[in-house]
Amino acid sequence: MRVDLNCDLGEGFGQWTLADDEALLDVVTSANIACGFHAGDPMIIRKACESAAGRGVAIGAHVGFRDLAGFGRRELAVSPADLRDETLYQIGALAGFARAAGSSVTYVKPHGALYNSAALDFERADAIASAIDEFAEPLTLMGPPGSQLQRAAEAHGIEFVAEGFADRRYTAAGTLTPRSVPGAVIDDPDVAAAQAVRMVSTGTVESIDGGDVAVAVRSICVHGDTPGSVHTARRVRHALESADVTLGSFT
């Protein structure tokens, strides 16, 4: 088996840093780099792209709502046309720095509230897919399996990569448990590693209610802002490799 290991990176702003990007880039195979709307600034984006390119890590545009104060985790009322244009804007900004670093943007992954809402709302998913369609180079779209993001990607002829989360609990419906619910975030590296191995090897995950949920994925995510994210990412990678899973970018 072969699977991608991704992480959200470049999510600082100015003098404020959120995660140890350098250490995480030594572990993951794909980097979802913030494009300046929910986090990140030009200097941080440049550094993240250079660090990813230097390690041969794939670069993805981590696009979000224009919400620095809320870290992109607040639902915003944005029209499909505006969302399309704001998504294309973010991809273009990251692409410039990726090219300067000798690499390129190869995929798009929505962030936070945009990820969750576009997974359920076809108009929003289609706006993101439309932006990808208008970008000059082919890009892959990453999102939850069986979601509206997958439907929109297929409608536009865009490659879709289904993603699962090592450090988040799932509902019985197969969606991410809201962060406001106790236990929604998995902060035990061993539990996160076991969940990742189960998703890859069986295509299922245990829901927060205790039932089995089908989650067939090609990429596993570890959130950079989860406490102890570097240790968790290392533990997840070790567990996957111990289960004879080959780690590598899907691009």
Accessible surface in RSA format (square Angstrom, percent):
REM  Atomic radii and reference values for relative SASA: ProtOr
REM  Chains: A
REM  Algorithm: Lee & Richards
REM  Probe-radius: 1.40
REM  Slices: 20
REM RES _ NUM      All-atoms   Total-Side   Main-Chain    Non-polar    All polar
REM                ABS   REL    ABS   REL    ABS   REL    ABS   REL    ABS   REL
RES MET A   1   121.74  63.0  70.46  46.6  51.28 122.1  70.80  60.2  50.93  67.5
RES ARG A   2   150.33  63.1 121.49  61.9  28.84  68.7  55.85  76.3  94.48  57.3
RES VAL A   3     3.20   2.1   1.52   1.4   1.68   4.1   3.20   2.8   0.00   0.0
RES ASP A   4     0.80   0.6   0.30   0.3   0.51   1.2   0.30   0.7   0.51   0.5
RES LEU A   5     0.00   0.0   0.00   0.0   0.00   0.0   0.00   0.0   0.00   0.0
RES ASN A   6     0.00   0.0   0.00   0.0   0.00   0.0   0.00   0.0   0.00   0.0
RES CYS A   7     0.00   0.0   0.00   0.0   0.00   0.0   0.00   0.0   0.00   0.0
RES ASP A   8     5.44   3.8   4.46   4.4   0.98   2.3   0.58   1.4   4.86   4.8
RES LEU A   9     1.80   1.0   0.71   0.5   1.09   2.7   1.80   1.3   0.00   0.0
RES GLY A  10     0.36   0.4   0.00   N/A   0.36   0.4   0.36   1.0   0.00   0.0
RES GLU A  11     8.13   4.7   4.66   3.5   3.47   8.3   2.51   4.8   5.62   4.6
RES GLY A  12     5.14   6.3   0.00   N/A   5.14   6.3   2.19   6.0   2.95   6.6
RES PHE A  13    98.28  49.2  94.05  58.3   4.22  11.0  94.05  57.0   4.22  12.1
RES GLY A  14    43.67  53.8   0.00   N/A  43.67  53.8  29.64  81.3  14.03  31.4
RES GLN A  15   185.05 103.5 154.65 113.0  30.40  72.4  69.09 147.1 115.96  87.9
RES TRP A  16   129.41  51.9 122.45  59.3   6.96  16.3 103.80  55.3  25.60  41.5
RES THR A  17   107.04  76.1  88.83  90.1  18.21  43.4  57.03  76.6  50.01  75.6
RES LEU A  18    59.41  33.1  30.50  21.8  28.91  72.7  32.21  22.6  27.20  73.2
RES ALA A  19    29.57  27.2   3.49   5.4  26.07  59.3  14.04  19.8  15.53  41.1
RES ASP A  20    78.70  55.1  66.71  66.4  11.99  28.4  28.07  66.1  50.63  50.5
RES ASP A  21    31.26  21.9  28.29  28.2   2.98   7.0  13.55  31.9  17.72  17.7
RES GLU A  22    62.66  36.0  62.28  47.1   0.38   0.9  48.25  93.3  14.41  11.8
RES ALA A  23    15.79  14.5  10.92  16.9   4.86  11.1  15.27  21.5   0.51   1.4
RES LEU A  24     0.00   0.0   0.00   0.0   0.00   0.0   0.00   0.0   0.00   0.0
RES LEU A  25     3.62   2.0   0.72   0.5   2.90   7.3   0.72   0.5   2.90   7.8
RES ASP A  26   100.14  70.1  66.95  66.6  33.19  78.5  27.14  63.9  73.00  72.8
RES VAL A  27     8.63   5.7   7.93   7.2   0.70   1.7   8.63   7.5   0.00   0.0
RES VAL A  28     6.02   4.0   0.00   0.0   6.02  14.5   0.00   0.0   6.02  16.3
RES THR A  29    18.33  13.0  14.41  14.6   3.93   9.4  17.32  23.3   1.01   1.5
RES SER A  30     0.00   0.0   0.00   0.0   0.00   0.0   0.00   0.0   0.00   0.0
RES ALA A  31     0.07   0.1   0.07   0.1   0.00   0.0   0.07   0.1   0.00   0.0
RES ASN A  32     0.00   0.0   0.00   0.0   0.00   0.0   0.00   0.0   0.00   0.0
RES ILE A  33     0.47   0.3   0.47   0.4   0.00   0.0   0.47   0.3   0.00   0.0
RES ALA A  34     0.00   0.0   0.00   0.0   0.00   0.0   0.00   0.0   0.00   0.0
RES CYS A  35     6.92   5.2   0.00   0.0   6.92  16.3   0.00   0.0   6.92   7.5
RES GLY A  36    24.57  30.3   0.00   N/A  24.57  30.3  10.06  27.6  14.51  32.5
RES PHE A  37    20.39  10.2  19.53  12.1   0.85   2.2  20.18  12.2   0.20   0.6
RES HIS A  38     1.35   0.7   0.09   0.1   1.26   3.2   0.00   0.0   1.35   1.6
RES ALA A  39     1.40   1.3   1.06   1.6   0.34   0.8   1.40   2.0   0.00   0.0
RES GLY A  40     1.19   1.5   0.00   N/A   1.19   1.5   0.00   0.0   1.19   2.7
RES ASP A  41    13.40   9.4  10.92  10.9   2.48   5.9   9.97  23.5   3.43   3.4
RES PRO A  42    76.86  56.0  76.19  69.5   0.66   2.4  76.60  63.2   0.26   1.6
RES MET A  43   137.54  71.2 129.15  85.5   8.39  20.0 109.24  92.9  28.30  37.5
RES ILE A  44    32.51  18.5  30.06  22.4   2.46   5.9  31.93  23.0   0.58   1.6
RES ILE A  45     5.87   3.3   5.87   4.4   0.00   0.0   5.87   4.2   0.00   0.0
RES ARG A  46   110.21  46.3 110.17  56.2   0.04   0.1  31.45  43.0  78.76  47.7
RES LYS A  47   128.22  62.6 127.34  78.1   0.88   2.1  73.64  66.3  54.58  58.1
RES ALA A  48     4.95   4.6   1.22   1.9   3.73   8.5   4.71   6.6   0.25   0.7
RES CYS A  49     0.02   0.0   0.02   0.0   0.00   0.0   0.02   0.1   0.00   0.0
RES GLU A  50    85.88  49.3  75.60  57.2  10.27  24.5  28.57  55.3  57.30  46.8
RES SER A  51    16.22  13.7   9.25  12.3   6.97  16.1   7.20  15.3   9.02  12.6
RES ALA A  52     0.00   0.0   0.00   0.0   0.00   0.0   0.00   0.0   0.00   0.0
RES ALA A  53    28.90  26.6   7.43  11.5  21.47  48.8  10.40  14.6  18.50  49.0
RES GLY A  54    71.79  88.5   0.00   N/A  71.79  88.5  37.13 101.9  34.66  77.6
RES ARG A  55    92.89  39.0  58.98  30.1  33.91  80.7  34.57  47.2  58.32  35.3
RES GLY A  56    69.68  85.9   0.00   N/A  69.68  85.9  37.02 101.6  32.65  73.1
RES VAL A  57     9.67   6.4   5.68   5.1   3.99   9.6   6.66   5.8   3.01   8.2
RES ALA A  58    13.19  12.1   3.12   4.8  10.07  22.9  12.72  17.9   0.48   1.3
RES ILE A  59     0.30   0.2   0.00   0.0   0.30   0.7   0.00   0.0   0.30   0.8
RES GLY A  60     0.10   0.1   0.00   N/A   0.10   0.1   0.10   0.3   0.00   0.0
RES ALA A  61     0.04   0.0   0.00   0.0   0.04   0.1   0.04   0.1   0.00   0.0
RES HIS A  62     1.39   0.8   1.39   1.0   0.00   0.0   1.26   1.3   0.13   0.1
RES VAL A  63     0.00   0.0   0.00   0.0   0.00   0.0   0.00   0.0   0.00   0.0
RES GLY A  64     1.06   1.3   0.00   N/A   1.06   1.3   0.00   0.0   1.06   2.4
RES PHE A  65     0.88   0.4   0.34   0.2   0.54   1.4   0.88   0.5   0.00   0.0
RES ARG A  66   154.56  64.9 136.98  69.8  17.58  41.9  51.07  69.8 103.49  62.7
RES ASP A  67     8.45   5.9   3.71   3.7   4.74  11.2   4.99  11.7   3.46   3.5
RES LEU A  68    85.14  47.4  64.07  45.8  21.07  53.0  64.16  45.1  20.99  56.5
RES ALA A  69    99.14  91.2  53.00  81.8  46.14 105.0  65.64  92.4  33.50  88.7
RES GLY A  70    16.16  19.9   0.00   N/A  16.16  19.9  10.55  29.0   5.60  12.6
RES PHE A  71    31.99  16.0  31.99  19.8   0.00   0.0  31.99  19.4   0.00   0.0
RES GLY A  72     0.00   0.0   0.00   N/A   0.00   0.0   0.00   0.0   0.00   0.0
RES ARG A  73    78.16  32.8  53.14  27.1  25.01  59.6  29.98  41.0  48.18  29.2
RES ARG A  74   125.81  52.8 121.61  62.0   4.20  10.0  59.32  81.1  66.49  40.3
RES GLU A  75   107.74  61.9  80.84  61.2  26.90  64.0  61.08 118.1  46.66  38.1
RES LEU A  76    54.83  30.5  52.55  37.6   2.28   5.7  54.70  38.4   0.13   0.4
RES ALA A  77   112.09 103.1  69.26 106.9  42.84  97.4  76.61 107.9  35.48  94.0
RES VAL A  78    31.45  20.7  17.02  15.4  14.43  34.8  22.07  19.2   9.38  25.4
RES SER A  79    54.11  45.7  41.49  55.4  12.63  29.1  44.28  94.3   9.84  13.8
RES PRO A  80    59.86  43.6  59.01  53.8   0.85   3.1  59.23  48.9   0.62   3.9
RES ALA A  81    50.27  46.2  45.56  70.3   4.71  10.7  48.62  68.5   1.65   4.4
RES ASP A  82    76.51  53.6  75.20  74.9   1.31   3.1   8.66  20.4  67.86  67.7
RES LEU A  83     1.81   1.0   1.81   1.3   0.00   0.0   1.81   1.3   0.00   0.0
RES ARG A  84    74.34  31.2  74.34  37.9   0.00   0.0   6.22   8.5  68.12  41.3
RES ASP A  85    70.96  49.7  65.22  64.9   5.73  13.6  27.53  64.8  43.42  43.3
RES GLU A  86    27.95  16.0  26.78  20.3   1.17   2.8  12.83  24.8  15.12  12.3
RES THR A  87     0.19   0.1   0.19   0.2   0.00   0.0   0.00   0.0   0.19   0.3
RES LEU A  88    52.72  29.4  50.85  36.4   1.87   4.7  50.85  35.7   1.87   5.0
RES TYR A  89   151.29  70.6 137.69  78.3  13.60  35.4 100.17  75.3  51.11  63.0
RES GLN A  90     0.60   0.3   0.54   0.4   0.06   0.1   0.10   0.2   0.50   0.4
RES ILE A  91     0.00   0.0   0.00   0.0   0.00   0.0   0.00   0.0   0.00   0.0
RES GLY A  92    34.37  42.4   0.00   N/A  34.37  42.4  23.86  65.5  10.52  23.5
RES ALA A  93    39.36  36.2  23.08  35.6  16.28  37.0  35.69  50.3   3.67   9.7
RES LEU A  94     0.00   0.0   0.00   0.0   0.00   0.0   0.00   0.0   0.00   0.0
RES ALA A  95     3.02   2.8   2.87   4.4   0.15   0.3   3.02   4.3   0.00   0.0
RES GLY A  96    39.66  48.9   0.00   N/A  39.66  48.9  32.34  88.7   7.32  16.4
RES PHE A  97    46.05  23.0  43.98  27.2   2.07   5.4  44.27  26.8   1.78   5.1
RES ALA A  98     0.00   0.0   0.00   0.0   0.00   0.0   0.00   0.0   0.00   0.0
RES ARG A  99   120.75  50.7 103.81  52.9  16.94  40.3  56.02  76.6  64.73  39.2
RES ALA A 100    70.57  64.9  25.13  38.8  45.43 103.4  38.47  54.2  32.10  85.0
RES ALA A 101    25.22  23.2   0.31   0.5  24.91  56.7   8.03  11.3  17.20  45.6
RES GLY A 102    72.69  89.6   0.00   N/A  72.69  89.6  36.60 100.4  36.10  80.8
RES SER A 103    36.76  31.1  20.33  27.1  16.44  37.9  13.21  28.1  23.55  33.0
RES SER A 104    43.07  36.4  41.49  55.4   1.58   3.6  19.37  41.3  23.70  33.2
RES VAL A 105     6.24   4.1   0.51   0.5   5.73  13.8   0.51   0.4   5.73  15.6
RES THR A 106    38.90  27.7  35.28  35.8   3.62   8.6  36.17  48.6   2.73   4.1
RES TYR A 107     0.05   0.0   0.05   0.0   0.00   0.0   0.05   0.0   0.00   0.0
RES VAL A 108     0.00   0.0   0.00   0.0   0.00   0.0   0.00   0.0   0.00   0.0
RES LYS A 109     3.40   1.7   3.40   2.1   0.00   0.0   3.40   3.1   0.00   0.0
RES PRO A 110     0.00   0.0   0.00   0.0   0.00   0.0   0.00   0.0   0.00   0.0
RES HIS A 111     4.44   2.4   3.74   2.6   0.70   1.8   2.72   2.8   1.72   2.0
RES GLY A 112    18.87  23.3   0.00   N/A  18.87  23.3  12.05  33.1   6.81  15.3
RES ALA A 113    11.99  11.0   5.71   8.8   6.28  14.3  10.39  14.6   1.60   4.2
RES LEU A 114     0.11   0.1   0.11   0.1   0.00   0.0   0.11   0.1   0.00   0.0
RES TYR A 115     8.58   4.0   8.58   4.9   0.00   0.0   8.52   6.4   0.06   0.1
RES ASN A 116    74.42  51.3  70.31  68.0   4.10   9.9  28.56  68.7  45.85  44.3
RES SER A 117    18.84  15.9  10.74  14.3   8.10  18.7  17.91  38.1   0.93   1.3
RES ALA A 118     0.00   0.0   0.00   0.0   0.00   0.0   0.00   0.0   0.00   0.0
RES ALA A 119    12.91  11.9   9.87  15.2   3.04   6.9   9.87  13.9   3.04   8.0
RES LEU A 120   131.23  73.1 106.93  76.5  24.30  61.1 108.39  76.1  22.84  61.5
RES ASP A 121    59.92  42.0  54.32  54.1   5.60  13.2  18.44  43.4  41.48  41.4
RES PHE A 122    59.98  30.0  54.81  33.9   5.17  13.5  54.81  33.2   5.17  14.8
RES GLU A 123   112.97  64.9 108.67  82.2   4.30  10.2  36.89  71.3  76.08  62.1
RES ARG A 124    25.21  10.6  25.21  12.8   0.00   0.0   6.63   9.1  18.58  11.3
RES ALA A 125     0.00   0.0   0.00   0.0   0.00   0.0   0.00   0.0   0.00   0.0
RES ASP A 126    43.02  30.1  43.02  42.8   0.00   0.0   2.61   6.1  40.40  40.3
RES ALA A 127     4.91   4.5   0.24   0.4   4.67  10.6   4.67   6.6   0.24   0.6
RES ILE A 128     0.00   0.0   0.00   0.0   0.00   0.0   0.00   0.0   0.00   0.0
RES ALA A 129     0.00   0.0   0.00   0.0   0.00   0.0   0.00   0.0   0.00   0.0
RES SER A 130    21.79  18.4  21.17  28.2   0.63   1.4  11.04  23.5  10.76  15.1
RES ALA A 131     0.00   0.0   0.00   0.0   0.00   0.0   0.00   0.0   0.00   0.0
RES ILE A 132     6.21   3.5   2.50   1.9   3.70   8.9   2.50   1.8   3.70  10.1
RES ASP A 133    80.45  56.4  54.43  54.2  26.03  61.5  12.48  29.4  67.97  67.8
RES GLU A 134   102.74  59.0  71.12  53.8  31.63  75.3  38.10  73.7  64.64  52.8
RES PHE A 135    27.38  13.7  16.14  10.0  11.24  29.2  17.74  10.8   9.64  27.6
RES ALA A 136    99.02  91.0  56.03  86.5  42.99  97.8  66.86  94.2  32.15  85.2
RES GLU A 137    62.92  36.1  60.63  45.9   2.29   5.5  29.64  57.3  33.28  27.2
RES PRO A 138   131.82  96.1 105.62  96.3  26.20  95.2 118.00  97.4  13.82  85.9
RES LEU A 139    10.84   6.0   0.00   0.0  10.84  27.3   2.94   2.1   7.90  21.3
RES THR A 140     9.76   6.9   9.59   9.7   0.17   0.4   0.00   0.0   9.76  14.8
RES LEU A 141     0.00   0.0   0.00   0.0   0.00   0.0   0.00   0.0   0.00   0.0
RES MET A 142     0.00   0.0   0.00   0.0   0.00   0.0   0.00   0.0   0.00   0.0
RES GLY A 143     0.00   0.0   0.00   N/A   0.00   0.0   0.00   0.0   0.00   0.0
RES PRO A 144    25.37  18.5  25.37  23.1   0.00   0.0  25.37  20.9   0.00   0.0
RES PRO A 145    44.74  32.6  26.62  24.3  18.12  65.9  26.88  22.2  17.86 111.0
RES GLY A 146    73.08  90.1   0.00   N/A  73.08  90.1  37.63 103.3  35.46  79.4
RES SER A 147    14.48  12.2   3.97   5.3  10.51  24.2  11.47  24.4   3.00   4.2
RES GLN A 148    48.49  27.1  48.32  35.3   0.16   0.4   2.69   5.7  45.80  34.7
RES LEU A 149     0.00   0.0   0.00   0.0   0.00   0.0   0.00   0.0   0.00   0.0
RES GLN A 150    48.61  27.2  48.61  35.5   0.00   0.0   4.83  10.3  43.77  33.2
RES ARG A 151   129.78  54.5 126.09  64.3   3.69   8.8  44.16  60.4  85.62  51.9
RES ALA A 152     0.00   0.0   0.00   0.0   0.00   0.0   0.00   0.0   0.00   0.0
RES ALA A 153     0.00   0.0   0.00   0.0   0.00   0.0   0.00   0.0   0.00   0.0
RES GLU A 154   110.91  63.7  87.87  66.5  23.05  54.9  41.94  81.1  68.98  56.3
RES ALA A 155    75.22  69.2  29.93  46.2  45.29 103.0  42.78  60.2  32.44  85.9
RES HIS A 156    52.57  28.7  30.20  21.0  22.37  57.2  29.55  30.5  23.02  26.8
RES GLY A 157    71.93  88.7   0.00   N/A  71.93  88.7  37.17 102.0  34.76  77.8
RES ILE A 158    19.00  10.8   8.45   6.3  10.55  25.4  12.84   9.2   6.16  16.7
RES GLU A 159    88.36  50.7  71.75  54.3  16.61  39.5  43.14  83.4  45.22  36.9
RES PHE A 160    24.98  12.5   9.31   5.8  15.67  40.8   9.31   5.6  15.67  44.8
RES VAL A 161     0.00   0.0   0.00   0.0   0.00   0.0   0.00   0.0   0.00   0.0
RES ALA A 162    13.70  12.6  12.71  19.6   0.98   2.2  12.71  17.9   0.98   2.6
RES GLU A 163     1.72   1.0   0.00   0.0   1.72   4.1   0.00   0.0   1.72   1.4
RES GLY A 164     0.00   0.0   0.00   N/A   0.00   0.0   0.00   0.0   0.00   0.0
RES PHE A 165     6.44   3.2   6.44   4.0   0.00   0.0   6.44   3.9   0.00   0.0
RES ALA A 166     0.00   0.0   0.00   0.0   0.00   0.0   0.00   0.0   0.00   0.0
RES ASP A 167     0.11   0.1   0.11   0.1   0.00   0.0   0.06   0.1   0.05   0.0
RES ARG A 168    11.93   5.0  11.93   6.1   0.00   0.0   0.82   1.1  11.11   6.7
RES ARG A 169    68.15  28.6  68.13  34.7   0.02   0.0   2.17   3.0  65.98  40.0
RES TYR A 170     9.12   4.3   9.10   5.2   0.02   0.1   8.30   6.2   0.82   1.0
RES THR A 171    30.96  22.0  30.92  31.3   0.04   0.1  30.71  41.3   0.25   0.4
RES ALA A 172    72.11  66.3  49.08  75.7  23.03  52.4  49.89  70.3  22.22  58.9
RES ALA A 173    90.44  83.2  50.36  77.7  40.08  91.2  62.71  88.3  27.73  73.5
RES GLY A 174    23.07  28.4   0.00   N/A  23.07  28.4   6.91  19.0  16.15  36.2
RES THR A 175    57.72  41.1  52.30  53.0   5.42  12.9  46.77  62.8  10.96  16.6
RES LEU A 176    30.46  17.0  15.03  10.8  15.43  38.8  15.03  10.6  15.43  41.5
RES THR A 177     3.49   2.5   3.49   3.5   0.00   0.0   3.49   4.7   0.00   0.0
RES PRO A 178    75.66  55.1  66.45  60.6   9.22  33.5  75.66  62.5   0.00   0.0
RES ARG A 179    87.94  36.9  61.50  31.3  26.44  63.0  41.71  57.0  46.23  28.0
RES SER A 180   105.82  89.4  66.40  88.6  39.42  90.8  59.61 126.9  46.21  64.7
RES VAL A 181    57.52  37.9  54.31  49.2   3.22   7.8  55.68  48.4   1.85   5.0
RES PRO A 182   122.85  89.5 100.74  91.8  22.11  80.4 113.11  93.4   9.74  60.5
RES GLY A 183    49.55  61.1   0.00   N/A  49.55  61.1  33.81  92.8  15.74  35.2
RES ALA A 184     1.30   1.2   0.45   0.7   0.85   1.9   0.45   0.6   0.85   2.3
RES VAL A 185    45.22  29.8  31.20  28.2  14.02  33.8  31.20  27.1  14.02  38.0
RES ILE A 186     9.00   5.1   3.83   2.9   5.17  12.5   8.23   5.9   0.78   2.1
RES ASP A 187   102.04  71.5  86.10  85.7  15.93  37.7  16.24  38.2  85.80  85.6
RES ASP A 188    64.61  45.3  60.33  60.0   4.29  10.1  21.81  51.3  42.80  42.7
RES PRO A 189    28.04  20.4  27.99  25.5   0.05   0.2  28.04  23.2   0.00   0.0
RES ASP A 190    82.72  57.9  77.68  77.3   5.04  11.9  25.62  60.3  57.10  56.9
RES VAL A 191    56.40  37.1  52.87  47.9   3.53   8.5  55.75  48.4   0.65   1.8
RES ALA A 192     0.09   0.1   0.09   0.1   0.00   0.0   0.09   0.1   0.00   0.0
RES ALA A 193     1.57   1.4   1.57   2.4   0.00   0.0   1.57   2.2   0.00   0.0
RES ALA A 194    62.74  57.7  50.22  77.5  12.52  28.5  57.89  81.5   4.86  12.9
RES GLN A 195    13.63   7.6   7.63   5.6   6.00  14.3   9.95  21.2   3.68   2.8
RES ALA A 196     0.00   0.0   0.00   0.0   0.00   0.0   0.00   0.0   0.00   0.0
RES VAL A 197    35.20  23.2  35.09  31.8   0.11   0.3  35.09  30.5   0.11   0.3
RES ARG A 198    73.33  30.8  70.00  35.7   3.33   7.9  35.24  48.2  38.09  23.1
RES MET A 199     0.65   0.3   0.00   0.0   0.65   1.6   0.00   0.0   0.65   0.9
RES VAL A 200    22.40  14.7   5.96   5.4  16.44  39.6   7.17   6.2  15.23  41.3
RES SER A 201    58.70  49.6  28.20  37.6  30.51  70.3  22.39  47.7  36.31  50.9
RES THR A 202    84.27  59.9  54.05  54.8  30.23  72.0  63.16  84.8  21.11  31.9
RES GLY A 203    18.94  23.4   0.00   N/A  18.94  23.4  13.53  37.1   5.40  12.1
RES THR A 204    37.75  26.8  37.75  38.3   0.00   0.0  33.60  45.1   4.15   6.3
RES VAL A 205     0.96   0.6   0.96   0.9   0.00   0.0   0.96   0.8   0.00   0.0
RES GLU A 206    79.88  45.9  78.96  59.7   0.92   2.2  12.78  24.7  67.11  54.8
RES SER A 207     3.75   3.2   0.56   0.8   3.19   7.3   0.00   0.0   3.75   5.3
RES ILE A 208    64.00  36.4  35.87  26.7  28.13  67.8  39.05  28.1  24.95  67.7
RES ASP A 209   115.18  80.7  76.73  76.4  38.45  90.9  33.27  78.3  81.92  81.7
RES GLY A 210    44.67  55.1   0.00   N/A  44.67  55.1  19.64  53.9  25.03  56.1
RES GLY A 211    37.48  46.2   0.00   N/A  37.48  46.2  35.31  96.9   2.17   4.9
RES ASP A 212   109.86  77.0  75.41  75.1  34.45  81.5  22.77  53.6  87.09  86.9
RES VAL A 213    14.34   9.4  10.31   9.3   4.02   9.7  14.34  12.5   0.00   0.0
RES ALA A 214    87.29  80.3  63.82  98.5  23.47  53.4  63.91  90.0  23.37  61.9
RES VAL A 215     2.46   1.6   2.30   2.1   0.16   0.4   2.46   2.1   0.00   0.0
RES ALA A 216    72.16  66.4  62.82  96.9   9.34  21.2  65.25  91.9   6.92  18.3
RES VAL A 217    23.81  15.7   0.00   0.0  23.81  57.4   1.45   1.3  22.37  60.7
RES ARG A 218   103.88  43.6 100.68  51.3   3.21   7.6  53.34  72.9  50.54  30.6
RES SER A 219     0.00   0.0   0.00   0.0   0.00   0.0   0.00   0.0   0.00   0.0
RES ILE A 220     0.00   0.0   0.00   0.0   0.00   0.0   0.00   0.0   0.00   0.0
RES CYS A 221     0.00   0.0   0.00   0.0   0.00   0.0   0.00   0.0   0.00   0.0
RES VAL A 222     0.09   0.1   0.09   0.1   0.00   0.0   0.09   0.1   0.00   0.0
RES HIS A 223    14.42   7.9  14.42  10.0   0.00   0.0   1.31   1.3  13.11  15.3
RES GLY A 224     3.20   3.9   0.00   N/A   3.20   3.9   0.38   1.0   2.82   6.3
RES ASP A 225    33.94  23.8  13.43  13.4  20.51  48.5   4.94  11.6  29.00  28.9
RES THR A 226     7.21   5.1   1.37   1.4   5.84  13.9   3.53   4.7   3.68   5.6
RES PRO A 227   103.68  75.6  87.71  80.0  15.98  58.1  99.71  82.3   3.98  24.7
RES GLY A 228    50.20  61.9   0.00   N/A  50.20  61.9  36.20  99.4  14.00  31.3
RES SER A 229     8.19   6.9   6.23   8.3   1.96   4.5   0.00   0.0   8.19  11.5
RES VAL A 230    26.02  17.1  25.40  23.0   0.61   1.5  25.40  22.1   0.61   1.7
RES HIS A 231   110.08  60.2 108.32  75.3   1.75   4.5  72.77  75.0  37.31  43.4
RES THR A 232     1.63   1.2   1.63   1.7   0.00   0.0   0.28   0.4   1.35   2.0
RES ALA A 233     0.00   0.0   0.00   0.0   0.00   0.0   0.00   0.0   0.00   0.0
RES ARG A 234   129.93  54.6 124.22  63.3   5.71  13.6  41.72  57.0  88.21  53.5
RES ARG A 235    78.46  32.9  74.84  38.1   3.62   8.6  23.17  31.7  55.30  33.5
RES VAL A 236     0.00   0.0   0.00   0.0   0.00   0.0   0.00   0.0   0.00   0.0
RES ARG A 237    65.77  27.6  65.77  33.5   0.00   0.0  16.45  22.5  49.33  29.9
RES HIS A 238   111.78  61.1 110.02  76.5   1.76   4.5  66.47  68.5  45.31  52.7
RES ALA A 239    14.85  13.7   8.75  13.5   6.10  13.9  12.39  17.4   2.46   6.5
RES LEU A 240     0.00   0.0   0.00   0.0   0.00   0.0   0.00   0.0   0.00   0.0
RES GLU A 241    81.20  46.6  66.11  50.0  15.09  35.9  26.03  50.3  55.17  45.0
RES SER A 242    77.88  65.8  40.03  53.4  37.85  87.2  41.05  87.4  36.83  51.6
RES ALA A 243    36.80  33.8  15.66  24.2  21.15  48.1  26.82  37.8   9.98  26.4
RES ASP A 244   125.17  87.7 105.78 105.3  19.39  45.9  35.85  84.4  89.32  89.1
RES VAL A 245     5.43   3.6   0.76   0.7   4.68  11.3   1.37   1.2   4.07  11.0
RES THR A 246    76.73  54.6  70.79  71.8   5.95  14.2  43.70  58.7  33.03  49.9
RES LEU A 247    21.11  11.8   0.60   0.4  20.51  51.6   0.60   0.4  20.51  55.2
RES GLY A 248     8.97  11.1   0.00   N/A   8.97  11.1   7.79  21.4   1.17   2.6
RES SER A 249    22.77  19.2  15.01  20.0   7.77  17.9  15.01  32.0   7.77  10.9
RES PHE A 250    32.68  16.3   4.46   2.8  28.22  73.4  14.02   8.5  18.66  53.4
RES THR A 251    81.80  58.2  17.53  17.8  64.28 153.2  44.35  59.6  37.46  56.6
END  Absolute sums over single chains surface
CHAIN  1 A    10113.6       7386.1       2727.5       5602.1       4511.4
END  Absolute sums over all chains
TOTAL         10113.6       7386.1       2727.5       5602.1       4511.4
